[in-house]
Amino acid sequence: MSIIEERRTEIRAQEIIYQIAVATRTDEDRAEPNTRVMITLEAGGPGGEAVAEGSLDLDVAVAATVADLVADGLLSTTGAGRSPRRRSAARPAQQGRPWNEEMDAELESRWVAGESVAEIAAYFERTAGGIRARLPRVGCDPEHPGCYLPVPPSRRVDLDGGEPD
């Protein structure tokens, strides 16, 4: 077994401290190695008494499904009254992917030309929020369609082309 990645988190909710460890590993000693996810949970009450402990060992291909099933099951048995979170099947294809210089230039060009956030989001296959977040990085003002952000006083030059005093 070799660990590829491991993350540990400690969370305090009310008076209980939860410690969660998620490790991704491969079983190299098998004839057909596969990637596994090991989730370990421990929780202690205010007096240090154990209120939860356990672990799951999952094939990586089913980890997301099992996470949803566990969340749904816990929410329904605790009467939390919240509907479970579901990932939208209609999320944009490029959501979360990195931007490059050409895309930034196209974003700036479209914004200055007067296209709406919705039109630009559709063109780049991203969310409207992702477009609004990217606009300031290319110097555009997301609050004023078609406009650039103002140059801050510390970066302005005087009329003679020199630096400010």
DSSP file with accessible surface (Angstrom, degrees, kcal/mol):
  #  RESIDUE AA STRUCTURE BP1 BP2  ACC     N-H-->O    O-->H-N    N-H-->O    O-->H-N    TCO  KAPPA ALPHA  PHI   PSI    X-CA   Y-CA   Z-CA
    1    1 A M              0   0  132      0, 0.0     2,-0.4     0, 0.0    26,-0.2   0.000 360.0 360.0 360.0 134.3    0.0    0.0    0.0
    2    2 A S  E     -A   26   0A  44     24,-1.8    24,-2.1     0, 0.0     2,-0.4  -0.994 360.0-130.7-131.5 131.2    1.3    3.4   -0.8
    3    3 A I  E     -A   25   0A  88     -2,-0.4    22,-0.3    22,-0.2     3,-0.1  -0.641  20.3-177.8 -82.2 127.6   -0.4    6.7    0.2
    4    4 A I  E     -     0   0A 100     20,-2.9     2,-0.3    -2,-0.4    21,-0.2   0.866  69.9  -6.1 -88.3 -46.5   -0.9    9.2   -2.6
    5    5 A E  E     -A   24   0A  87     19,-1.4    19,-3.1     2,-0.0     2,-0.4  -0.996  59.6-169.7-152.4 143.4   -2.5   12.0   -0.6
    6    6 A E  E     -A   23   0A  87     -2,-0.3     2,-0.4    17,-0.2    17,-0.2  -0.999   2.6-173.9-139.8 136.1   -3.7   12.5    3.0
    7    7 A R  E     -A   22   0A 163     15,-2.6    15,-2.8    -2,-0.4     2,-0.4  -0.996   3.5-167.0-129.9 137.6   -5.7   15.3    4.5
    8    8 A R  E     -A   21   0A 181     -2,-0.4     2,-0.4    13,-0.2    13,-0.2  -0.972   7.0-178.8-124.8 140.0   -6.6   15.8    8.1
    9    9 A T  E     -A   20   0A  74     11,-2.8    11,-3.0    -2,-0.4     2,-0.5  -0.995  13.9-160.5-138.5 140.9   -9.1   18.2    9.5
   10   10 A E  E     -A   19   0A 124     -2,-0.4     2,-0.4     9,-0.2     9,-0.2  -0.994  17.2-178.1-121.9 126.6  -10.3   19.1   13.0
   11   11 A I  E     -A   18   0A  82      7,-2.8     7,-3.6    -2,-0.5     2,-0.6  -0.984  17.6-150.7-128.1 135.5  -13.6   20.8   13.3
   12   12 A R  E     +A   17   0A 166     -2,-0.4     2,-0.5     5,-0.2     5,-0.2  -0.925  17.1 176.8-105.2 123.1  -15.4   22.1   16.5
   13   13 A A  E >   -A   16   0A  41      3,-2.6     3,-2.1    -2,-0.6     2,-0.3  -0.979  66.2 -44.5-127.5 116.3  -19.2   22.0   16.2
   14   14 A Q  T 3  S-     0   0  181     -2,-0.5     0, 0.0     1,-0.3     0, 0.0  -0.467 123.9 -26.2  57.2-119.5  -21.0   23.1   19.4
   15   15 A E  T 3  S+     0   0  128     -2,-0.3     2,-0.4    -3,-0.1    -1,-0.3   0.301 119.4  94.0-105.0  10.2  -19.0   21.3   22.2
   16   16 A I  E <   -A   13   0A  40     -3,-2.1    -3,-2.6    29,-0.1     2,-0.6  -0.854  60.6-149.8-109.2 136.8  -17.8   18.4   20.1
   17   17 A I  E     -AB  12  44A  48     27,-2.3    27,-2.2    -2,-0.4     2,-0.4  -0.924  13.7-161.1-106.0 122.2  -14.5   18.2   18.3
   18   18 A Y  E     -AB  11  43A  73     -7,-3.6    -7,-2.8    -2,-0.6     2,-0.5  -0.877   4.8-164.7-104.1 134.1  -14.4   16.1   15.1
   19   19 A Q  E     -AB  10  42A  85     23,-3.4    23,-2.2    -2,-0.4     2,-0.4  -0.979  11.5-177.2-118.8 120.7  -11.2   14.8   13.7
   20   20 A I  E     -AB   9  41A  55    -11,-3.0   -11,-2.8    -2,-0.5     2,-0.4  -0.967   7.2-173.9-122.2 131.7  -11.5   13.6   10.1
   21   21 A A  E     -AB   8  40A   9     19,-2.5    19,-2.8    -2,-0.4     2,-0.5  -0.992   1.0-172.8-124.8 131.3   -8.7   12.0    8.0
   22   22 A V  E     -AB   7  39A  56    -15,-2.8   -15,-2.6    -2,-0.4     2,-0.4  -0.990   7.8-178.7-124.3 120.3   -9.1   11.2    4.3
   23   23 A A  E     -AB   6  38A  10     15,-2.5    15,-2.9    -2,-0.5     2,-0.5  -0.978  15.4-155.1-122.7 133.2   -6.3    9.2    2.7
   24   24 A T  E     +AB   5  37A  35    -19,-3.1   -20,-2.9    -2,-0.4   -19,-1.4  -0.903  29.4 161.7-102.2 131.6   -6.1    8.2   -1.0
   25   25 A R  E     -AB   3  36A  22     11,-2.6    11,-3.4    -2,-0.5     2,-0.4  -0.950  32.8-128.9-145.5 164.8   -3.9    5.1   -1.6
   26   26 A T  E     -AB   2  35A  23    -24,-2.1   -24,-1.8    -2,-0.3     2,-1.1  -0.919  15.4-136.5-115.9 145.8   -3.2    2.4   -4.1
   27   27 A D    >   +     0   0   13      7,-1.9     3,-0.9    -2,-0.4     7,-0.3  -0.794  31.9 169.0 -97.2  88.6   -3.0   -1.3   -3.3
   28   28 A E  T 3   +     0   0  121     -2,-1.1    -1,-0.2     1,-0.2     0, 0.0   0.691  65.8  69.6 -76.9 -17.5    0.1   -2.2   -5.3
   29   29 A D  T 3  S+     0   0  135     -3,-0.1    -1,-0.2     3,-0.1     2,-0.1   0.583  83.4  91.1 -79.9  -5.4    0.4   -5.7   -3.9
   30   30 A R  S <  S-     0   0  131     -3,-0.9     0, 0.0     1,-0.1     0, 0.0  -0.473  88.0-117.1 -84.0 160.6   -2.7   -6.8   -5.8
   31   31 A A  S    S+     0   0  109      1,-0.3    -1,-0.1    -2,-0.1    -3,-0.0   0.895 114.7  30.7 -62.0 -40.9   -2.6   -8.4   -9.3
   32   32 A E  S    S-     0   0  168     -5,-0.0    -1,-0.3     2,-0.0    -5,-0.1  -0.881  93.0-143.6-118.7  97.5   -4.6   -5.4  -10.5
   33   33 A P        -     0   0   84      0, 0.0     2,-0.3     0, 0.0    -5,-0.2  -0.288  22.2-176.0 -61.5 142.8   -3.8   -2.3   -8.4
   34   34 A N        -     0   0   37     -7,-0.3    -7,-1.9    26,-0.0     2,-0.4  -0.949  27.2-109.0-137.6 159.9   -6.7    0.0   -7.6
   35   35 A T  E     -B   26   0A  47     -2,-0.3    25,-2.2    -9,-0.2    26,-0.3  -0.753  36.2-171.9 -92.1 135.2   -7.1    3.3   -5.9
   36   36 A R  E     -BC  25  59A  41    -11,-3.4   -11,-2.6    -2,-0.4     2,-0.4  -0.852  16.6-144.3-123.8 157.2   -8.8    3.4   -2.5
   37   37 A V  E     -BC  24  58A  12     21,-3.1    21,-3.1    -2,-0.3     2,-0.5  -0.994  10.9-162.8-122.6 126.8  -10.1    6.1   -0.2
   38   38 A M  E     -BC  23  57A  52    -15,-2.9   -15,-2.5    -2,-0.4     2,-0.5  -0.954   5.7-170.0-111.5 121.4   -9.9    5.6    3.6
   39   39 A I  E     -BC  22  56A  50     17,-2.6    17,-2.4    -2,-0.5     2,-0.4  -0.961   3.5-174.3-113.2 124.2  -12.0    7.9    5.7
   40   40 A T  E     -BC  21  55A  50    -19,-2.8   -19,-2.5    -2,-0.5     2,-0.4  -0.972   0.4-172.5-121.3 133.5  -11.5    7.9    9.5
   41   41 A L  E     +BC  20  54A  60     13,-2.8    13,-1.7    -2,-0.4     2,-0.4  -0.988   9.0 170.4-128.3 132.8  -13.7    9.8   11.9
   42   42 A E  E     -BC  19  53A  97    -23,-2.2   -23,-3.4    -2,-0.4     2,-0.4  -0.993   7.7-175.8-134.8 141.9  -13.2   10.4   15.6
   43   43 A A  E     -BC  18  52A   6      9,-2.5     8,-2.7    -2,-0.4     9,-1.3  -0.999   5.8-162.9-141.5 137.0  -15.3   12.8   17.8
   44   44 A G  E     -BC  17  50A  20    -27,-2.2   -27,-2.3    -2,-0.4     6,-0.2  -0.959  13.4-135.4-122.6 139.4  -14.9   13.7   21.4
   45   45 A G    >   -     0   0    8      4,-3.1     3,-2.1    -2,-0.4   -29,-0.1  -0.067  45.7 -79.3 -77.9-174.0  -17.4   15.4   23.7
   46   46 A P  T 3  S+     0   0   88      0, 0.0    -1,-0.1     0, 0.0   -30,-0.1   0.811 132.8  47.5 -61.4 -29.7  -16.7   18.2   26.1
   47   47 A G  T 3  S-     0   0   67      2,-0.1     3,-0.1     3,-0.0    -2,-0.0   0.306 122.9-102.9 -92.7   7.8  -15.3   15.8   28.7
   48   48 A G  S <  S+     0   0   62     -3,-2.1     2,-0.1     1,-0.3     3,-0.0   0.447  73.8 146.5  86.8  -1.0  -13.1   14.0   26.1
   49   49 A E        -     0   0   95      1,-0.1    -4,-3.1    -5,-0.1     2,-0.3  -0.428  56.7-106.7 -71.0 143.2  -15.5   11.1   25.9
   50   50 A A  E     +C   44   0A  71     -6,-0.2    -6,-0.2     1,-0.2     3,-0.1  -0.547  41.7 168.6 -71.0 126.1  -15.8    9.4   22.5
   51   51 A V  E     +     0   0A  72     -8,-2.7     2,-0.3     1,-0.4    -7,-0.2   0.527  69.3  12.9-112.5 -13.5  -19.1   10.2   20.8
   52   52 A A  E     +C   43   0A  34     -9,-1.3    -9,-2.5     2,-0.0    -1,-0.4  -0.956  62.3 158.0-160.1 142.3  -18.2    8.9   17.4
   53   53 A E  E     +C   42   0A 150     -2,-0.3     2,-0.3   -11,-0.2   -11,-0.2  -0.946  20.5 104.2-162.5 146.5  -15.5    6.7   15.8
   54   54 A G  E     -C   41   0A  42    -13,-1.7   -13,-2.8    -2,-0.3     2,-0.3  -0.916  38.8-128.6 162.8 175.6  -15.2    4.6   12.7
   55   55 A S  E     -C   40   0A  75     -2,-0.3     2,-0.4   -15,-0.2   -15,-0.2  -0.991   3.8-150.0-151.2 156.8  -13.7    4.3    9.3
   56   56 A L  E     -C   39   0A  76    -17,-2.4   -17,-2.6    -2,-0.3     2,-0.5  -0.987   4.5-159.9-126.8 138.6  -14.7    3.5    5.7
   57   57 A D  E     +C   38   0A  70     -2,-0.4     2,-0.3   -19,-0.2   -19,-0.2  -0.969  27.4 173.5-119.9 111.3  -12.4    1.9    3.1
   58   58 A L  E     -C   37   0A  20    -21,-3.1   -21,-3.1    -2,-0.5     2,-0.3  -0.897  39.7-113.1-125.0 148.9  -13.8    2.6   -0.4
   59   59 A D  E >>  -C   36   0A  52     -2,-0.3     3,-1.8   -23,-0.2     4,-0.7  -0.602  37.9-123.3 -70.0 136.8  -12.9    2.1   -4.0
   60   60 A V  G >4 S+     0   0   71    -25,-2.2     3,-0.7    -2,-0.3     4,-0.5   0.820 107.2  66.3 -57.5 -28.4  -12.3    5.6   -5.3
   61   61 A A  G 34 S+     0   0   83    -26,-0.3    -1,-0.3     1,-0.2     4,-0.2   0.772 110.3  34.4 -66.4 -24.0  -14.9    5.1   -8.1
   62   62 A V  G <> S+     0   0   70     -3,-1.8     4,-2.6     1,-0.1     5,-0.2   0.422  89.2  99.0-110.3   1.1  -17.7    4.9   -5.5
   63   63 A A  H <X S+     0   0   20     -4,-0.7     4,-2.5    -3,-0.7     5,-0.2   0.909  84.5  46.7 -58.8 -46.1  -16.5    7.4   -2.9
   64   64 A A  H  > S+     0   0   55     -4,-0.5     4,-2.2     2,-0.2    -1,-0.2   0.919 113.8  48.8 -65.4 -39.7  -18.6   10.3   -4.1
   65   65 A T  H  > S+     0   0   85     -4,-0.2     4,-2.4     2,-0.2    -2,-0.2   0.932 111.9  48.4 -65.2 -44.2  -21.8    8.1   -4.2
   66   66 A V  H  X S+     0   0   34     -4,-2.6     4,-2.9     2,-0.2     5,-0.2   0.914 109.0  54.2 -63.4 -39.9  -21.1    6.7   -0.8
   67   67 A A  H  X S+     0   0   56     -4,-2.5     4,-2.5    -5,-0.2    -1,-0.2   0.932 110.6  46.1 -59.9 -44.1  -20.6   10.2    0.6
   68   68 A D  H  X S+     0   0   62     -4,-2.2     4,-2.8     2,-0.2    -1,-0.2   0.911 112.9  49.8 -64.1 -42.7  -24.0   11.3   -0.8
   69   69 A L  H  X S+     0   0  111     -4,-2.4     4,-2.7     2,-0.2    -2,-0.2   0.918 111.9  47.4 -63.7 -42.7  -25.7    8.2    0.6
   70   70 A V  H  X S+     0   0   69     -4,-2.9     4,-2.9     2,-0.2     5,-0.2   0.939 113.4  48.3 -64.4 -45.7  -24.2    8.7    4.1
   71   71 A A  H  X S+     0   0   43     -4,-2.5     4,-2.6    -5,-0.2     5,-0.2   0.937 113.2  47.5 -60.6 -45.6  -25.2   12.4    4.1
   72   72 A D  H  X S+     0   0   34     -4,-2.8     4,-2.2     1,-0.2    -1,-0.2   0.929 113.7  48.2 -60.3 -44.8  -28.7   11.6    2.9
   73   73 A G  H  X S+     0   0   31     -4,-2.7     4,-2.0    -5,-0.2    -2,-0.2   0.920 112.8  47.0 -64.1 -43.2  -29.1    8.8    5.5
   74   74 A L  H  X S+     0   0  101     -4,-2.9     4,-1.9     1,-0.2     6,-0.2   0.924 112.6  49.1 -66.2 -43.0  -27.8   11.0    8.4
   75   75 A L  H  X>S+     0   0   30     -4,-2.6     5,-1.3    -5,-0.2     4,-0.7   0.897 112.8  47.5 -64.9 -38.0  -30.0   13.9    7.5
   76   76 A S  H  <5S+     0   0   92     -4,-2.2    -1,-0.2    -5,-0.2    -2,-0.2   0.861 115.0  44.8 -74.1 -31.9  -33.1   11.8    7.2
   77   77 A T  H  <5S+     0   0  111     -4,-2.0    -2,-0.2     1,-0.2    -1,-0.2   0.772 113.0  49.4 -84.1 -23.5  -32.5    9.9   10.5
   78   78 A T  H  <5S-     0   0   95     -4,-1.9    -1,-0.2    -5,-0.2    -2,-0.2   0.552 102.2-129.1 -90.4  -7.6  -31.6   13.0   12.6
   79   79 A G  T  <5 +     0   0   63     -4,-0.7    -3,-0.2    -3,-0.2    -4,-0.1   0.848  48.7 159.7  65.7  32.1  -34.6   15.0   11.4
   80   80 A A      < -     0   0   48     -5,-1.3    -4,-0.1    -6,-0.2     3,-0.1   0.720  42.3-139.7 -62.7 -20.5  -32.4   17.9   10.5
   81   81 A G        +     0   0   80     -6,-0.5     2,-0.4     1,-0.3    -1,-0.1   0.556  60.6 121.1  75.7   5.2  -35.1   19.1    8.2
   82   82 A R        -     0   0  172     -7,-0.2    -1,-0.3     3,-0.0    -2,-0.1  -0.805  66.0-121.3-101.1 145.9  -32.7   20.1    5.5
   83   83 A S        -     0   0  102     -2,-0.4     3,-0.1    -3,-0.1   -11,-0.0  -0.627  40.7-101.9 -79.7 142.6  -32.9   18.7    2.0
   84   84 A P        -     0   0   45      0, 0.0     2,-0.3     0, 0.0    -1,-0.1  -0.299  36.5-106.7 -65.5 147.7  -29.6   17.0    1.0
   85   85 A R        -     0   0  227     -3,-0.1     2,-0.4   -17,-0.0   -13,-0.1  -0.576  38.1-169.2 -74.1 135.7  -27.2   18.9   -1.2
   86   86 A R        -     0   0  169     -2,-0.3     2,-0.3    -3,-0.1    -3,-0.0  -0.974  22.1-121.3-124.4 142.5  -27.1   17.5   -4.7
   87   87 A R        -     0   0  192     -2,-0.4     2,-0.3     1,-0.1     4,-0.0  -0.645  34.2-114.4 -81.1 137.3  -24.6   18.4   -7.4
   88   88 A S    >   -     0   0   80     -2,-0.3     3,-0.8     1,-0.1    -1,-0.1  -0.508  12.6-152.0 -73.5 133.1  -26.2   19.9  -10.5
   89   89 A A  T 3  S+     0   0  112     -2,-0.3    -1,-0.1     1,-0.2    -2,-0.0   0.687  93.1  63.1 -75.1 -16.4  -25.9   17.7  -13.5
   90   90 A A  T 3   +     0   0   87      2,-0.0    -1,-0.2     3,-0.0     3,-0.1   0.022  70.0 141.0 -99.7  28.2  -26.0   20.9  -15.7
   91   91 A R    <   -     0   0  145     -3,-0.8    35,-0.0     1,-0.1    -4,-0.0  -0.444  63.6 -90.8 -72.0 145.5  -22.9   22.5  -14.4
   92   92 A P    >   -     0   0   36      0, 0.0     3,-1.2     0, 0.0    -1,-0.1  -0.218  29.6-125.7 -59.4 145.1  -20.8   24.3  -17.0
   93   93 A A  T 3  S+     0   0   61      1,-0.3    33,-0.1    33,-0.1    32,-0.1   0.814 107.4  41.4 -62.1 -34.6  -18.2   22.2  -18.8
   94   94 A Q  T >  S+     0   0   57     31,-2.0     3,-2.1    30,-0.1    -1,-0.3   0.411  80.5 134.8 -97.7   3.7  -15.3   24.6  -18.0
   95   95 A Q  T <  S+     0   0   70     -3,-1.2    31,-0.1    30,-0.4    -4,-0.0  -0.266  78.4   8.4 -57.3 129.1  -16.3   25.5  -14.4
   96   96 A G  T 3  S+     0   0   77      1,-0.3    -1,-0.3     0, 0.0    -2,-0.1   0.355  97.0 127.9  84.0  -7.4  -13.2   25.4  -12.2
   97   97 A R    <   -     0   0  140     -3,-2.1    -1,-0.3     1,-0.1    -3,-0.0  -0.500  66.1 -96.4 -80.4 153.4  -10.7   25.0  -15.0
   98   98 A P        -     0   0  113      0, 0.0     2,-0.3     0, 0.0    -1,-0.1  -0.286  32.6-128.6 -69.6 154.5   -7.7   27.3  -15.2
   99   99 A W        -     0   0   47      4,-0.0     2,-0.2     3,-0.0     3,-0.0  -0.673  19.3-155.8 -95.2 155.4   -7.7   30.4  -17.4
  100  100 A N     >  -     0   0   73     -2,-0.3     4,-2.4     1,-0.0     5,-0.2  -0.756  34.3 -96.5-123.8 175.6   -5.0   31.3  -19.9
  101  101 A E  H  > S+     0   0  164     -2,-0.2     4,-2.4     1,-0.2     5,-0.2   0.874 121.9  52.3 -61.7 -38.5   -3.8   34.6  -21.4
  102  102 A E  H  > S+     0   0  138      2,-0.2     4,-2.3     1,-0.2    -1,-0.2   0.909 110.5  47.8 -65.3 -41.2   -5.8   34.1  -24.6
  103  103 A M  H  > S+     0   0   41      2,-0.2     4,-2.7     1,-0.2    -2,-0.2   0.906 110.7  51.7 -66.3 -40.6   -9.0   33.5  -22.6
  104  104 A D  H  X S+     0   0   31     -4,-2.4     4,-2.6     2,-0.2    -2,-0.2   0.922 110.2  49.2 -60.9 -43.1   -8.3   36.5  -20.4
  105  105 A A  H  X S+     0   0   55     -4,-2.4     4,-2.5     1,-0.2    -2,-0.2   0.913 112.3  47.9 -63.4 -41.1   -7.8   38.7  -23.5
  106  106 A E  H  X S+     0   0   64     -4,-2.3     4,-2.6     2,-0.2     5,-0.2   0.903 110.6  51.9 -66.1 -40.1  -11.1   37.4  -25.0
  107  107 A L  H  X S+     0   0    0     -4,-2.7     4,-2.4     2,-0.2     5,-0.2   0.956 111.7  46.1 -60.4 -49.1  -12.9   38.0  -21.7
  108  108 A E  H  X S+     0   0   62     -4,-2.6     4,-2.7     1,-0.2     5,-0.3   0.935 113.0  50.3 -59.2 -46.3  -11.7   41.6  -21.5
  109  109 A S  H  X S+     0   0   70     -4,-2.5     4,-1.8     1,-0.2    -1,-0.2   0.919 112.2  45.9 -60.8 -45.5  -12.6   42.2  -25.2
  110  110 A R  H  <>S+     0   0   44     -4,-2.6     5,-2.3     2,-0.2     4,-0.3   0.888 113.4  49.7 -66.6 -39.5  -16.1   40.9  -24.8
  111  111 A W  H ><5S+     0   0    3     -4,-2.4     3,-1.4    -5,-0.2    35,-0.3   0.947 112.5  46.0 -65.4 -47.0  -16.7   42.8  -21.6
  112  112 A V  H 3<5S+     0   0   57     -4,-2.7    -1,-0.2     1,-0.3    -2,-0.2   0.838 106.3  60.7 -67.0 -29.6  -15.5   46.1  -23.1
  113  113 A A  T 3<5S-     0   0   80     -4,-1.8    -1,-0.3    -5,-0.3    -2,-0.2   0.582 123.1-105.5 -73.5  -9.2  -17.6   45.4  -26.2
  114  114 A G  T < 5 +     0   0   51     -3,-1.4    -3,-0.2    -4,-0.3    -2,-0.1   0.575  64.2 154.3 100.7   8.9  -20.7   45.4  -24.0
  115  115 A E      < -     0   0   49     -5,-2.3    -1,-0.3     1,-0.1    31,-0.2  -0.410  44.0-114.4 -68.1 150.2  -21.6   41.7  -23.7
  116  116 A S     >  -     0   0   52      1,-0.1     4,-2.5    -2,-0.1     5,-0.2  -0.354  21.6-110.5 -80.2 163.3  -23.5   40.8  -20.6
  117  117 A V  H  > S+     0   0   19      1,-0.2     4,-3.0     2,-0.2     5,-0.2   0.915 120.0  53.5 -58.7 -41.5  -22.2   38.4  -17.9
  118  118 A A  H  > S+     0   0   69      1,-0.2     4,-2.2     2,-0.2    -1,-0.2   0.912 109.2  47.5 -62.9 -41.8  -24.7   35.8  -19.0
  119  119 A E  H  > S+     0   0  106      2,-0.2     4,-2.2     1,-0.2    -1,-0.2   0.921 114.3  46.4 -65.4 -42.4  -23.5   36.0  -22.6
  120  120 A I  H  X S+     0   0    0     -4,-2.5     4,-2.6     2,-0.2    -2,-0.2   0.914 110.8  52.8 -66.8 -41.3  -19.9   35.7  -21.6
  121  121 A A  H  X>S+     0   0    8     -4,-3.0     5,-2.3    -5,-0.2     4,-0.9   0.917 110.1  48.5 -60.7 -42.1  -20.6   32.9  -19.2
  122  122 A A  H  <5S+     0   0   75     -4,-2.2     3,-0.5    -5,-0.2    -1,-0.2   0.919 110.9  50.8 -64.5 -42.2  -22.3   30.9  -22.0
  123  123 A Y  H  <5S+     0   0  121     -4,-2.2    -2,-0.2     1,-0.2    -1,-0.2   0.926 118.1  37.3 -61.1 -46.3  -19.4   31.6  -24.4
  124  124 A F  H  <5S-     0   0   18     -4,-2.6    -1,-0.2    -5,-0.1    -2,-0.2   0.489 107.1-124.2 -85.7  -3.4  -16.8   30.4  -21.9
  125  125 A E  T  <5S+     0   0   98     -4,-0.9   -31,-2.0    -3,-0.5   -30,-0.4   0.946  71.8 118.8  55.9  51.4  -19.0   27.6  -20.6
  126  126 A R      < -     0   0   16     -5,-2.3    -1,-0.2   -32,-0.2     2,-0.1  -0.835  68.9 -87.2-134.5 173.0  -18.6   28.9  -17.0
  127  127 A T     >  -     0   0   49     -2,-0.3     4,-1.9     1,-0.1     5,-0.1  -0.462  32.0-118.4 -82.6 159.6  -20.9   30.3  -14.3
  128  128 A A  H  > S+     0   0   35      1,-0.2     4,-2.7     2,-0.2     5,-0.2   0.895 117.4  54.2 -62.0 -38.9  -21.9   33.9  -14.1
  129  129 A G  H  > S+     0   0   41      1,-0.2     4,-2.1     2,-0.2    -1,-0.2   0.881 105.8  52.5 -62.9 -37.5  -20.2   34.1  -10.7
  130  130 A G  H  > S+     0   0   27      2,-0.2     4,-1.5     1,-0.2    -1,-0.2   0.893 110.3  47.8 -65.5 -38.1  -17.0   32.7  -12.2
  131  131 A I  H  X S+     0   0    0     -4,-1.9     4,-2.0     2,-0.2     3,-0.3   0.947 111.0  50.1 -67.5 -46.9  -17.0   35.4  -14.9
  132  132 A R  H  < S+     0   0  117     -4,-2.7    -2,-0.2     1,-0.2    -1,-0.2   0.879 111.4  50.1 -59.6 -36.4  -17.7   38.2  -12.3
  133  133 A A  H  < S+     0   0   66     -4,-2.1     4,-0.4    -5,-0.2    -1,-0.2   0.827 112.4  46.9 -71.0 -30.4  -14.8   36.9  -10.2
  134  134 A R  H >X S+     0   0   45     -4,-1.5     3,-0.9    -3,-0.3     4,-0.7   0.792  93.0  78.0 -82.8 -28.9  -12.4   36.9  -13.2
  135  135 A L  G ><>S+     0   0    0     -4,-2.0     5,-2.5     1,-0.3     3,-1.5   0.896  91.6  50.9 -52.1 -47.8  -13.3   40.3  -14.5
  136  136 A P  G >45S+     0   0   56      0, 0.0     3,-1.5     0, 0.0    -1,-0.3   0.842 102.3  62.9 -62.4 -27.0  -11.2   42.3  -11.9
  137  137 A R  G <45S+     0   0  185     -3,-0.9    -2,-0.2    -4,-0.4    -3,-0.1   0.717 107.0  42.9 -69.7 -20.9   -8.2   40.1  -12.7
  138  138 A V  G <<5S-     0   0   23     -3,-1.5    -1,-0.3    -4,-0.7    -3,-0.1   0.205 126.7-100.1-105.9  11.9   -8.2   41.4  -16.3
  139  139 A G  T < 5S+     0   0   28     -3,-1.5    10,-3.0     1,-0.3     2,-0.3   0.560  79.1 133.3  87.9   9.0   -8.8   45.0  -15.2
  140  140 A C  B   < -D  148   0B   0     -5,-2.5     8,-0.3     8,-0.3    -1,-0.3  -0.715  57.4-124.4 -98.7 148.0  -12.5   45.1  -15.8
  141  141 A D    >   -     0   0   22      6,-2.6     3,-1.3     3,-0.3     6,-0.4  -0.774  15.7-164.7 -91.2 107.4  -15.1   46.5  -13.4
  142  142 A P  T 3  S+     0   0   28      0, 0.0    -1,-0.1     0, 0.0   -25,-0.1   0.694  88.3  57.4 -68.4 -13.7  -17.8   43.8  -12.8
  143  143 A E  T 3  S+     0   0  145      1,-0.2    -2,-0.0   -11,-0.1   -11,-0.0   0.639 108.0  47.3 -88.2 -15.6  -20.1   46.4  -11.3
  144  144 A H  S X  S-     0   0  106     -3,-1.3     3,-2.1     3,-0.2    -3,-0.3  -0.871  88.4-131.8-131.8  98.9  -20.1   48.6  -14.5
  145  145 A P  T 3  S+     0   0   95      0, 0.0     3,-0.1     0, 0.0   -33,-0.1  -0.160  89.5  11.7 -52.2 134.6  -20.7   46.8  -17.8
  146  146 A G  T 3  S+     0   0   24    -35,-0.3     2,-0.3     1,-0.2   -34,-0.1   0.456 105.7 113.8  80.6   1.7  -18.2   47.7  -20.5
  147  147 A C    <   -     0   0   59     -3,-2.1    -6,-2.6    -6,-0.4    -1,-0.2  -0.772  59.1-132.8-111.9 153.1  -15.9   49.6  -18.1
  148  148 A Y  B     -D  140   0B 119     -2,-0.3    -8,-0.3    -8,-0.3    -9,-0.1  -0.574  36.7 -97.8 -88.2 160.8  -12.4   49.1  -16.8
  149  149 A L        -     0   0   66    -10,-3.0    -1,-0.1    -2,-0.2     2,-0.1  -0.491  47.7-101.6 -71.6 147.8  -11.5   49.4  -13.1
  150  150 A P        -     0   0  100      0, 0.0    -1,-0.1     0, 0.0   -11,-0.0  -0.401  35.6-108.8 -69.6 150.9  -10.1   52.8  -12.1
  151  151 A V        -     0   0   78      1,-0.1     5,-0.1    -2,-0.1    -3,-0.0  -0.669  37.6-117.3 -77.5 127.8   -6.3   53.0  -11.7
  152  152 A P    >>  -     0   0   67      0, 0.0     3,-2.2     0, 0.0     4,-0.5  -0.326  24.0-112.0 -65.8 150.9   -5.5   53.4   -8.0
  153  153 A P  G >4 S+     0   0   91      0, 0.0     3,-1.2     0, 0.0    -2,-0.0   0.848 115.2  61.5 -53.5 -34.6   -3.7   56.7   -7.1
  154  154 A S  G 34 S+     0   0   99      1,-0.2    -3,-0.0     3,-0.0     0, 0.0   0.692 108.8  42.7 -68.6 -15.7   -0.5   54.9   -6.2
  155  155 A R  G <4 S+     0   0  186     -3,-2.2    -1,-0.2     8,-0.1     2,-0.1   0.377  90.5 109.4-111.0   2.7   -0.2   53.6   -9.8
  156  156 A R    <<  -     0   0  122     -3,-1.2     2,-0.3    -4,-0.5     0, 0.0  -0.466  55.4-145.8 -79.7 152.3   -1.2   56.7  -11.7
  157  157 A V        -     0   0   88      6,-0.2     6,-0.2    -2,-0.1    -2,-0.1  -0.865  19.0-115.1-113.3 152.4    1.3   58.8  -13.7
  158  158 A D    >   -     0   0   67      4,-2.0     3,-2.1    -2,-0.3    -1,-0.1  -0.230  40.3 -91.8 -78.2 177.2    1.3   62.5  -14.0
  159  159 A L  T 3  S+     0   0  182      1,-0.3    -1,-0.1     2,-0.1    -2,-0.0   0.741 124.9  60.0 -64.0 -23.6    0.7   64.3  -17.4
  160  160 A D  T 3  S-     0   0  154      2,-0.1    -1,-0.3     3,-0.1     3,-0.1   0.449 118.9-108.9 -83.8  -0.3    4.4   64.4  -18.1
  161  161 A G  S <  S+     0   0   57     -3,-2.1    -2,-0.1     1,-0.3     2,-0.1   0.484  79.1 124.5  87.2   5.3    4.6   60.6  -18.0
  162  162 A G        -     0   0   29      1,-0.1    -4,-2.0    -5,-0.0    -1,-0.3  -0.339  68.9 -87.4 -92.5 173.3    6.5   60.6  -14.7
  163  163 A E        -     0   0  137     -6,-0.2    -6,-0.2     1,-0.1    -1,-0.1  -0.458  51.5 -96.4 -74.4 152.8    5.7   58.9  -11.4
  164  164 A P              0   0   58      0, 0.0    -1,-0.1     0, 0.0    -7,-0.0  -0.293 360.0 360.0 -67.5 156.2    3.5   60.7   -8.9
  165  165 A D              0   0  208     -3,-0.1     0, 0.0     0, 0.0     0, 0.0  -0.333 360.0 360.0 -70.9 360.0    5.2   62.6   -6.1
